[in-house]
Structures are given as C-alpha cells and as structure tokens.
Amino acid sequence: MEDKKEQYRVSVRVEPELRAAFYAKAAEEGRTATSVIIDFINQYLGGKTSISELTELRQRVERIEATQRGELIA
C-alpha cells in the first residue's frame, strides 16, 4: 500500500486580472497553477530545479538547433 504524504492547502488573495493571467500562462505551458506554485516554493527554498526552468532550457536548445539546421540547409 502506498504511503500518502500529509498535504496542506495554501490560499492567496490576488486581483482577478493577475489570477487570470497566471492561469492562462500556466495553461499555455501545459501546466497546472499548483505545479507552478510548488516549483516556485521549491526554488525559493533552494530546492530542486523547476519544471519551468527545464522547459525554458529545452525551448532555447530547440531554437539553437533550428538555427543550426537553417544554416546547414542554406
């Protein structure tokens, strides 16, 4: 049987526009708001690398590879 870790809910008050923009950006990245917030907390505490950092690095590598392919074709 799998052990379940105890979890707590954290509530934060923000303006509606900020909430909407946050949820939209998370969805655009294919993530949940919860995963983004957990990544932020881990990063803030000096923990593991966040998914968003890895996503950004992957996108940068893809752009570099696309540029290199373009130069090889040209």
C-alpha positions as CSV (number, residue, x, y, z in Angstrom):
1,M,0.0,0.0,0.0
2,E,1.3,3.4,-0.9
3,D,2.0,5.9,1.9
4,K,0.3,9.3,1.3
5,K,2.1,12.4,2.4
6,E,0.2,14.9,4.5
7,Q,-0.6,18.0,2.5
8,Y,-1.9,21.4,3.3
9,R,-3.9,24.0,1.3
10,V,-2.4,27.5,0.9
11,S,-4.7,30.3,-0.1
12,V,-3.5,33.6,-1.6
13,R,-5.6,36.7,-2.4
14,V,-4.8,38.3,-5.8
15,E,-6.6,40.7,-8.2
16,P,-8.8,38.9,-10.8
17,E,-6.6,40.1,-13.7
18,L,-3.4,38.7,-12.1
19,R,-5.2,35.4,-11.4
20,A,-6.4,35.2,-15.0
21,A,-3.0,35.9,-16.5
22,F,-1.3,33.4,-14.2
23,Y,-3.8,30.6,-15.0
24,A,-3.5,31.5,-18.8
25,K,0.3,31.3,-18.8
26,A,0.3,28.1,-16.8
27,A,-2.1,26.5,-19.3
28,E,-0.1,27.9,-22.2
29,E,2.9,26.0,-20.8
30,G,0.8,22.9,-20.3
31,R,1.0,23.1,-16.6
32,T,-1.4,23.5,-13.6
33,A,-1.3,26.5,-11.3
34,T,-0.5,24.2,-8.5
35,S,2.6,22.8,-10.2
36,V,3.9,26.3,-10.9
37,I,3.4,27.4,-7.3
38,I,5.1,24.2,-6.0
39,D,8.0,24.8,-8.3
40,F,8.3,28.4,-7.1
41,I,8.2,27.3,-3.4
42,N,10.9,24.7,-4.1
43,Q,13.1,27.2,-6.0
44,Y,12.6,29.9,-3.3
45,L,13.7,27.4,-0.6
46,G,16.8,26.5,-2.7
47,G,15.4,23.1,-3.7
48,K,15.1,21.3,-7.0
49,T,15.2,22.9,-10.4
50,S,11.8,23.9,-11.5
51,I,9.9,22.5,-14.5
52,S,9.6,26.0,-16.0
53,E,13.4,26.3,-16.0
54,L,13.8,23.0,-17.8
55,T,11.1,24.0,-20.2
56,E,12.8,27.2,-21.0
57,L,16.2,25.5,-21.5
58,R,14.5,22.9,-23.8
59,Q,13.0,25.7,-25.9
60,R,16.3,27.5,-26.1
61,V,18.0,24.3,-27.3
62,E,15.3,23.8,-29.9
63,R,15.8,27.4,-31.2
64,I,19.5,26.8,-31.5
65,E,19.0,23.5,-33.3
66,A,16.6,25.1,-35.7
67,T,19.0,27.9,-36.4
68,Q,21.8,25.4,-37.0
69,R,19.6,23.3,-39.3
70,G,18.7,26.5,-41.2
71,E,22.4,27.3,-41.7
72,L,23.2,23.8,-42.8
73,I,20.4,23.9,-45.4
74,A,21.4,27.4,-46.7
